[in-house]
Amino acid sequence: MPGTRIVQGLLLPPPRVFAKIRVPSKFPQFRNPPMPSSAIWIDSIHVGQPRVVDGLQGEMTTSICRTRVSGPIQLNLRGLEGDAVGNREAHGWPNMAVCCHTLDDYRYWKQTLQLDLPPGWVGENWTLENARETEICLLDIYDVGGARVQVSKPRAPCQKQSWRVGRPDWIDHVIKALRTGFYLEVLSPGQVRAGDEWHLVERPLPDATVTAVNRCWYHEYDEGLARQLRKLESLDPNVAKMLDNAENRFTRMA
């Protein structure tokens, strides 16, 4: 294919070119989200390896028990050096190279659920300060340290997180609050470290905040937002499936 390139031994497609799509959104509070008053930065970095644990429904293999690392660490196309996932079919894709949560999430869980959890406890690779999912958009491109990353999709809450925090009702709480975290794809590898700031390079979909996409999936289907996402050639198949499921569910409820 013309424009393909080889990076770290992987054959990658040509750089993406995003069309300028402007479709009115039903949720004006999520349109053109304001930039944070100061830069987003990495508060802490966590890596882990798969291990077998006694989960809520029996034994399971997971890397959710990640540990904090200090100093610079290499970020590759598949993720951080020294990090691995327990289920490669579910999590081992390039557009899920880095899992992120915000310290704002942790403060919320402490206030509402009385869960005083340390950063990294729900298995994310990067815990972010001064970041909110109402202000970060799918397909945002950021320079972070020596790397360039792109926001790919929201994280889906799961039973492994429920086991980790000791709350069987965790998934319901996360969906209700729309605080799922999100994934990054690595466009250019490089070294990163705690304290590195995020510098926004491009925002092709200002309507598609992580919160807005989650709201469309779980709470109220947004036809305009779904139309924007479906027009993307690079749309993750799982995102498309979630949109289809949401449309069918809310159509039946109408």
N, C-alpha and C positions, 0 to 999 in steps of 0.2 A: 504494500500500500504506500502511495507517495506520502512522504513526510514522516514515516515511521522512524523511530529512533531506538537505540539500545542503551539502557541505563542499568548498571549493576547486573548485567547479564540478562535483563528482561527486555523483551521486545514490546515497546509501548506504541500506542496509536499516536497519530499526529496531535499536536496541542489543540485543545478544544477552542472553538470559536463560538461564542454565545450570541444568539440573536437578541436584539433589544425588544423585549416583549413587554407591553404595557396593557394590562387588563385590569379594570377596576376590581378592587377587593371588597368583600362584604364586611371586612373588619378594618376600618380606617385606623384604629389604634395601632395596628401592626404595619402600616404602610410607611415606607421610608423611615425606618427606625432611627432614632437619634444616635449619634456617635457618643460613646462614653465620655464623661468629663475628663478622664485621663486614660492613659493607655491600659489595655488589658496586658497582664503578664502572667507567666507561669509561677504559681506559688510553690508547687512541688511536683516532682516526677517520680513515678512508681513503675516498677517492672516485676515480673513474676514468671514462674514456670508451672506447668500443669501438675496437679497432685490430686490424689483421690481423697475425698472427704465424705463424711456421713451427712448427706443432705436431708431436706425435709421429706423426700420421698425415696430414701435409700442412698446408696453410694453414688457419687457423681465425680467426674473429673473436671477440675476447674483451675483457672489461674487467678481467680478473683482475689486471693489473699496476697496481693502485691505488696512489696516493701519499697520504702522511700530510698532514693539514691541521691548522692551529692556530687557536685562537680559536673563537668561536661560529659555528655553521652551522645553517641552517634544515632541519628535518626535516619533509617533506611526506608526504601520504598514499602517494605512490609512491616515496618514498625521500629521500635527502639531496640538497640543492641541489648541482648540479654533478656528480652521479653518474648513470651510465646503464649498462645491461646490454648485452652483446653479442648475446644471443638473447632477444628479448622474449617469444617463445612459451614458452620454458622458464623464464624468470626474471622476466619483467616483470609480475608479478601483485601486487595490493595486499598479499596475505599473505606476500610475499617482499620487502617494502620494505627491510628491513635484514638483512644477513647478519652473524652473530656467531660469533667463536671466542674461546677463553679463553687467557690466558697459561699456564694449567695445561697446555693442549694443547701449546703450544710447548715448554714444559719437558720434557714427556713425549717429544716427537719428538727433542729434543736428546739425551736420556738413552738412548733405545732405538734411534734411527736415526742418531745422530750428525749430525743436521741442525740447524745453528745458524742458524735463520731469524729475521729481524726480524718484529715484529708487522705484520700486514697482508699477509704474503707469499702466503698462500693465497687472497687476494682478498676477505676479509671487510671489511665497512664499520666494524664496531666490534670492537676487541680488548678483552676484559674482564679485570679483575683481581678476585681473590677469588671467582671464579665457577667452578662445576663442573657438568658436564652430569648428574651424579648428583643434583644438588640443584635443578635448574631444571625446571619442569614445563610441558608443553603447556597452553596457555590461561592460564598465569600472566599477570596484568596488573601492569605496573610504571609508576610515574611516574619519568621520567628527564628532568632539566632542566625545560624547559617543555613537554614532550610526554608523552603516555601511549601505551604500546606493549603488545602482547600476543604471547606466544610462540606461533607458529603451527605449526611442524613442524621436524623435523630437516633438516639439509642432506644432500644425497646427494653422495658423492665422485664425481669425474669425471676424464676424461682431461686436461682443462685444468689441474686441480690437479697431476696427475702430471707434465705438461710443466713447470709452474712450479717444482716442487721438484726436478725432474731424477730422478724415481724412477718407472719404468714400473710397479713393483709397489705404488705408493702406495695405490691403491684397496683392495687386499687388507689392507694394514697398518691403514688407517683403519677398515675394517669389523671387523677382528679386535680392535682396541682400543676400538671404539665411541666414537670421538672425532671426530664428524662436523661439529660446529658446528650452528647452528640459525638459523631465520629469525624475524623479528618482523613483525607487522602494526602499522601506525600507527593508533591509535584517535583520537588528538587531536594535530594537528601542533603544533610549537613549536621553539624554539631549543635546541640541545644543544651540549655541548663536552666535550673530554677532561677528566676529573676529576669529571664529574657522577655522583652516586650513583644507584643503583636503589632505589626504595622500593616494596615489594610492596603491592599494593592488594587483590588477590583471587587465590585459588588454588582453583579449582573441581575440579581433578583431581589430588589429591596423589599418586596412584599413578603418574601418567603422566609420569615424568621423561623427559628426552630420552634418557638411557641406556636406560631400560626400554623405550621405544618402539623404539629401534634394536635392542635385544636381541630383541624380539618379531619384528621384521622379518628380522633376519639370522641369529640364533643359535638361538633356541628360542621357538616360537610360544606366546604367553600368551593363552589363550582368554578369561580374565576381563578382562584389560586391553583386548583387542580388542573385547569386548562393550561396555565403557565408551565407547570411542572411537566405535564405530558408532552409538551412541544419540544422538550429537551432530548436530543439524540443520546445524551449520556445519562439519562435517567436510570437510576438503579432499579433493577427488576423488582426488588422487594418494596421499594417506594411505590412503584406502579401498582403492585398487588395490594398494598395497604390503601391506596387511593380507590381502587376498584371495590375493595371490601367496604370501605366507608361509604362510598356512593350507594352500593347495594343496600347496606344496612339502613341508611337514612331515607332511601327511597321507600323501603318497606314500612318505615315508621310514619311516613308522610300521610 
